[in-house]
């Protein structure tokens, strides 16, 4: 066991209480001046000179506890008071893949002691989000298990039992202080520039004083008796050694006056009685570890391993919150993100296997994950990279699955009348490279069907194309339409287009960009887009059917040709007012 402080002599004393590690006592005083008191699971060092309680303990660590990997049990314990935040989802993910990598159990526990804010709807949403991510639990409120109940609201009898045990052993006592008294204590501590800890008014009360208040019916809380001196140290699996001085804590409440247990007490009792071997949670819970460790020791529970994961940060390095945009799993699901992309991206927020690889399936994460490679520093949530990664996963889907997803979305948003068919299949194949989210596909298809010719010609980016004889090129294209050769070629599909465009290029003495850029502008009304041949063929095909909804704003190739005939090319070489007039005239 590591020593508590360097270069300081300590004496190891082992009490015969099951589950408690050795206590270390300072040797600067002769043993005759240290009275070791061990009774009813209560271990206290009394210094006669000061008559103060002091305790120095070192929590369970890799050097003091040996656990078999097969006994690994972890838990994810959300509060059903809102949506599942991405930070909570990552914590659940790390717990899940750690348990699976060790052949252990992943337990889901609902911490619903906040009765006013907890809702059944929120609990159901959290469970649905976890299932959507593929993080299936071995024990939980919906499937049961050997360590239930799995909702804290159903475990009150257990908390009461252990609170009474602490009371009987002297580790806890009844406190009858009113809220006004407690507020006054805080004010006095603030004036004295001391930590706002409880003064200990009822810590030394006699049985007669306690019984008198109980006869009066005075409300009381249960307070945990904290040693006034000493320190506590844990060996965190991610953060290394972390220590606290006990004199900064003060005796804390474990049961409220209404009989409801306090969070830190519930968590300790739950983790211990559910045989949780590893507690992997967010670093914001690190301060809670001090209270929980003291309760573990007082009840004789074996300490679990602790691993505190750093927070997920926004680009400005602040804690990721709603003001930065979407932060919940449900929101990202509605935006069109895929579960496998979210799992992959969340895993990379603070973890890596030491290679340049960025893509992992859930099973690959299980195979490669180690808690030692989780970073101490906060990870920045990069929405741009997340979007990009989702696009990669989207395009890796089997063609039929991707077609079904996008086709359904196009129909549900009112662009298409049908969600399947040849057009949907070809549109997905043509447009998929521009789609990173399922919801992107609505804009991508709408943009494809539109014909913003005048907006494009009026842009500064179109100036080189205009100056490259676009008006003369347009005349040649109109002639090809009038002769019937253009649509005859398109009726033959892509091979027909390729044959025609090769011949047309020779007739206008153009090739490469100088041929395809003006064709793109004139036929699609845009400077950029997917393959021009595939685009024109698909526009021609859809123009002969009735799959596009009337409100979609689709402009057929015939209508585009008509608009081309009306363009007053000279207006694009004059001032902006003339250009605006031309735009309005169409």
N, C-alpha and C positions, 0 to 999 in steps of 0.2 A: 504494500500500500504506500503511495507517495506521501511524503511528509507535508504538513500543512504550510509551514514557512521554512525557507532555507536558513541554514546555519543556526537553527534554534533546537535545543535538546528537548526531546519528548519521551514520555513513558507510555508504552502500550498497555492498555488495560482491557481485558475482555470480560464482559458480563455474560452470565449464562442465560441470556434471553435469546430464543430462537430468532434467527433472521437479522439480528443486529450486528453490524461490523464492529471491529475494535474501535475504542475511543482513544484519542491521543491527548495526554495531559502534559502541560508544560513542566519542565524539571527545574525551572529557575527558583522555585520554592521547594523546600524540603517536603517530602511526602507527609511528614507529620502535620504540616499546615494545610494539607488538602484532604478534606473529608469526602470520600467517595460514597455517594448514596445511590443504591440500586434497589428499588422496591416497586413492585407493581408495574413493571415495564418502564419505570421512570429512572433516568440516569442523570444525575446532577453533580457537578463539582462545586462544593461550598468552600469559599475562602473565608475563614473566621474573621479576618481583619476587615473585610468589606461586607460580609454576609450577602454576597451577590450570587445569583445563579449564573453559571458559565458552562458553556458546552462547546467543544470543538469536535466536529465530525467531518469525515470524508465520505462522500456518497459512493454508491456503487459505480465501479469503473471497470474498464477492460482488464485491469490488473487484480481486481478483488472479486470479480464474479466470472465464472466460466459457464456459459450457456451452450447447450447443444443447438446447432443450426436447425435441427428438426423441431425444436421447441419454440421457434420464432413465432411470435404473435404480435401483430401491429394493429393499430386502430385508426380510423378516420372518424372524427367526432364533430360534425357540423352542428351549428345552431340553426334551427328552422325559422329564422327571423328575416329572411330575404333570399335573394338569388345566390347561386353558387359562384363566388368570385373566382377569377382565374388563379389567384394565389391559393385559394382553398383547393381548387382542382389540381394544381401542381403538387400540393402537399399530399392529396389523396393518391396521385400518380406515384410519387416517390414511395409512399407506404406500400402501395400495391406491388410495384415491381421489386421492391426490396423483399417483401414477403414471398413472392413467387420465386425470386432468385434463390431463396433459402429453403424452399419447400415448406414455408410456413403458412399461417392463416392471416387473412385480411378481414378485420372486423369493422362493421359499421355501427356506430353508436350515435344516437340522436341526443344532443345536449339541450333539452327544452325546459330547463328550470326557469328561464325568463318567460313566465306564464303569460304576461301581458303582450309580449311581442311575438311569441312563437305561434305558428299557424300550421294546420294540417296541409294547407295548399303549398306552403313553402317547403315542408318536409317532402311532399310528393314530387315537387319540382326538382329538389336536390337529388332525390333517388333517380329520377328520370335522366337528369344530366349525367350522373355517374354511369348509368347504364349505357347512355348514348356514347360516352367515351370508351366503353368497353371495360370499365373497372368494376368487375363483378365481385361482390363480397361473399365470404364464406359463412358469416354469421351476421345477423342484423334484425331490425324490428319486423321486417316483412317475411323473413325465412326462419327466424328463431336460432337456436343454438344451445349449447350446454351452459352458457354463462349469462343468460338473460335474466330479467328483461333488458332490452337494448335501447330503451328510452329512459332518460333520467327521471322523468316525471312519474315513472312506474317503480322507482327504486327508493322511494322515501323511507320505507321501513328499514332498509339496509343502512341508510345514512344515519337514521336515528339510533340504530343499534351501535354503530361505531362512535357516534358522538357520546353516547352514554359510557362506552368503554373508556374513552379519553377522560371523561369526567370522573369516573371511578378511579382511574389510575393517577389522577392529579395532573395530567397533561392539559386539561381544560378546566374551566371554571365558569360559573354563572356570573354574568355582568349585568347589573341593573341600571347602568347609566342611561340617562335620558338623552335624546338627540341634542337638547340644549347644552347639557353638560359636555358632551363630546365636542360640540362646536366651540365651546369655551376653551377646552383643552387645546384644540388646534390653534386658536388665536394666541393663547399664551406661548405655545411652542414657536409660533411665527415671530412673536415679539422677542423671544430669546434666541432667535435664529437657530432653532433646533428642528430636527425632522418631526413631521406631524404624526408622531406615534402615540399610542394609547398610554396614559400615565400609570396604568396598573392599579387603579383605585380599588377594584374588587378582587385583585389577585391574592391578597392576603387576608380577605374577610374571614371571620369566624363562622362556624356552622350556625351559631345563634343569629348572627346578622343576616345570613342568607335565608334562614328559615323565616325570619321576621318579614322580609320583603316578599317571600313567597306566600305567606299568610295574607299579606295586603293585596296580593294579586298583581304586583308590579311586573310589567313585561321585562323579559331578560333575554339576552343572547348568550351563546356559548362562545367563549374566547379561548384560543389556544395559548398555552403558557410558553413564551419564547425565552430561551436563556438570554440573559442580559449581556453576556460577554462571549467572546469566541467568534468563530467563523465557520463557514461551510464551503466546501469545494466540490465541484463535479467535474468529471472528465467527459466533456461533450464530444460525441463522435465526429462532429463537424468543426466545432469552434475550439476544441482543445480544453485546457483547464480554465474553469470559470469559478470565481470565488466571491463570497459576500461576507460582510461583517454583520453579525447578528444584532448589534446594538442599533442598527438603522431600521429595524423592523417593528418592534413592539408587538404586544399580544394582539392577535388578530381574530376576527369573528369567523367561526366555522358554521354556526347555525343562527339564523335571524330570529327575532322575537316572534315572528309569525310561524315558526317551525320549519321554514324553508332553508335548506342547506346552501352554503355559499360555494361559488364555482370551484375554488381551489380544493375544498374539502371533497366535493362530489367527484372531481376528476381523479383525485388520489385513491379514493375508495373504489371507484369504478375500475381504474387501471389495475389496481392490485387484485381485486376480486375477479377480474376477467383474465388474470394471468398474462397481462400485456408485458412482453419482454423488451420491446423497443418503442420509445415514444418519439416519433419523428413529426415535428410540427414547426410552425413559423417562429422566427426569432423574437417576435413580439411577445411570445409566451415565456421567454427566457426568465424574466423577473419572477414569474409565478413559480419557478422551479424551487426557489428557496422555501417558500411556504409548504409546497408539496413534499419536499424532501424531509422537512421537519415532521410532517404528519406521517410519512412512511416510517420514519424511525420510531415515532411514538407508538404506532400501532404494531410494530414488529414486522412490517411488510418488507419483502425484499425489493430493493430499488431496481427499476428498469434502466436500460441504457437510454440516454437522452441524446437527441440529435436535432439541433435547431437550425432550420433552413432560413437563409436570408430572404428579405422581402423582395417582391417584384417592384421595380421602379419605373416611373414614367421617364420619357426622354430628358426632362429637366432634373432628373435624379431625385425627385420627390416620390413619396409613396403613390403607387398607381391608384387613382380614384376616379369617380364618375366624371369629374371635370375634364378628364383626359379622353373621354369618349367611352366606347363600349368596354366593360370590364367583366361582365358575367358570361358564363358558358352559354346560357340561354340566348343572350344577345348575339353572340358570335354564330350560334346555330341559325338564328333567324336571318342573319346577314349572308348566309350561304357557305359558311365554313364547314369543312368535313371533319368528322371526329378523329380520323387517323392523322390529319394535318395538325390538329390542335394538340393531340397527345405528343406527337413528334416535337412540335415547337416548344411546348411547356417543358419537356424533358431537357431541352437545350438551355433553358433559363437557369443556369447555375450548375449544369453538369455536362460532362463530355467524357468520351472514352480515351482521349489522348490522341485521336487521329483527326484527319481533316474531314471525315465523313459527317454529313449533316442529316442523313435520312435513315430513319430506323422504324421498323414496325414495332408494335407493342411487344411481340415475342423477342425481337432482337434487343429491345431495351431490357427485358428480363434477363437475357443471356449476358449482357455486358455491364449492367448497372452494379456499381459498388458505392457505398456510402462515403468511402474515403475520397472519391473524386467529386463530391459535391463542394462547390466553392463557398468560401466564407463571405465574399462580397456580394452585394446586391446585383441582380441581373436586370438590365433595361429591357422593357417590353417594346420591341420594334415592330409597329403595326405594318410597316412597309414590307419587312422581311416575312412576317407571318402571312401576309397576303400573297407574296411571291411563292412561299412554300405551299400554300393551299392550291395555287394554280398548278404547281408541279404534280401534286397528288390528284387534282381534278383530271389532268390530262393523262394520268396513268391508269385511270379507271377503264375497265373494259368498254369498248365502243358502245355496246348496247345499253350499258348502265348509264353512261354519260348522256347518251341520246334520250333515254327515258327521263333523266333528271331535268335536262334543259328543255325538252319538249313539254313536260308538265309545267315548268315555270313559264314558258312562253304562252301556253294556253291560259294558265291561271291569271296572268297579268293582262290578258285581253289582246295580245298581239296576233295570236293564231286561233283559228277555229278548231283545229285538230292538233293533238299533241304527238301524233306519230305519222309516219308515212315517208315517202321518198324525199320530199323537201326538207323535213326535219332532220333526217339522217344526213343529207348533203350539207345543210346549213351548219349543223354541229361540226362536221368534219372541216368545213371551210373556216368557221369562226372561232373554234375552240382555243386557238393560240392567243386570242385577245381576252379570254375569260379566265380570271383568277378566282372569282367567286360565282356561285350559281346566280346570284342576283345581278352580277355584271352582265349576264347574257341578255337581259331585257334591253339595256342601253345598246349593247353591241348589235343586236338584231334590228332594233329600231333605226339605228344609224345606218346599217346596211341597206335598209329598205328606203331610206330617205334620199333626196336629191338636192342638196344645198348648193347648186351650181353658182348662183349669183354671190352667195356669201364667200365661196371659195375664190371666185375670180376677183373679188374686191379685196382679198387679203394680200398682204405684202409678200407672202411666201409664193403666191401665184405669179408674181411679176416676171420671173425668168421664163416661165412657161408661155405667158402671153407674148413676150418678146421673141419667142422662138417660133413665130408664125402660127399661133394657135388658130387664128381665124381661118387661114387658108387650109389648115389641117381639118378643121370642122367642115369646111365645104366638101372636102374629099370623102369624109366619113358620111355626110348626108347623101352624097352621090351613091355610095356603096349601099346605103339603106334603100334609096329610091330604086336602085336596080334589082333589089331583092336578094343580092348575094350575101349581105350580112345576116339576115334572118334565116336564109337557106342554110348557111353554115352553122348557125346556132341550133337549128333543128336537129343537127347531127351530133350535138353535144360537144364535149371538149375536143375530140379529134377534129371535128369540123371547124371549130374556132381556131385551133392551132394551124390548120391548113390555110384558112382564110387570112389570118393575121400575118403569116409568112408572105403570102402573095401581096397583101395590102402594103406591107412594109417595103417591098420592092417597088411598088408603084409610086410610093411617096418618097422613095430613096431615104428611108430611115430604118434604124434598128436599135435594139437595146433600149436604154432609158429615153432617148429622143423619140422612140416610137410608142413605148408603153405608158409614159407619163401623160402625154396628151390624150391617149385613149382612156386612161383612168379618169382624168378630169372630165372629159366630155360624156362618158357613159355612166360614171358613178357619182360625178359632182364633187369628188373629193381628191385630195392630193395624196392620201395615204389609205391603206386598207389591205385586206388579204389578197391573195393571188388574183390578178385581174381577169385571167381567163376563166377561172372557177367562178368568180363573182358575176361576170357577164352572162355566162351560161345559166347560172342559178337564177339570176334576175329574169332571164328570158323564160325559163321553165315555170317559175312561180307566177309569171304574168299570164299564163295560159290556164291556171287553176283558180280555185276559190278558197284556198286555205288561209289567206291573209284576212284578218278582220278589217272591216271598213274604216274603223277609227285608228288604224295603225299608221296611217300616213304614207302608205306605199305608193311610189311613183313607178309605173311600168316603163319598160324600154320605149314603147311607142310614145308615151307621154313625154319622155325625156327628149326624144327626137323632135317633137313638136316645140318644146321649150328652146331647144338649140336653134331652131329656125328663127326664133324671135329675138335672139341676142343681138344687140347693137354693139358690135365689137369696138367701134371707135369711142364709145362712151367710157371704156375702161382706160383710155389714154388721156382723158380730160380730168376735170376737177371732180371732187367727191360729190358735189350736189347733183351733177349730171348722172353720176353712178347711182345715187339714191333714187333718182327719178326713174331710171331704167329698172331698178329693183322693184319699185312699186308698180310699174306698168305691167309686169308679168302677172 
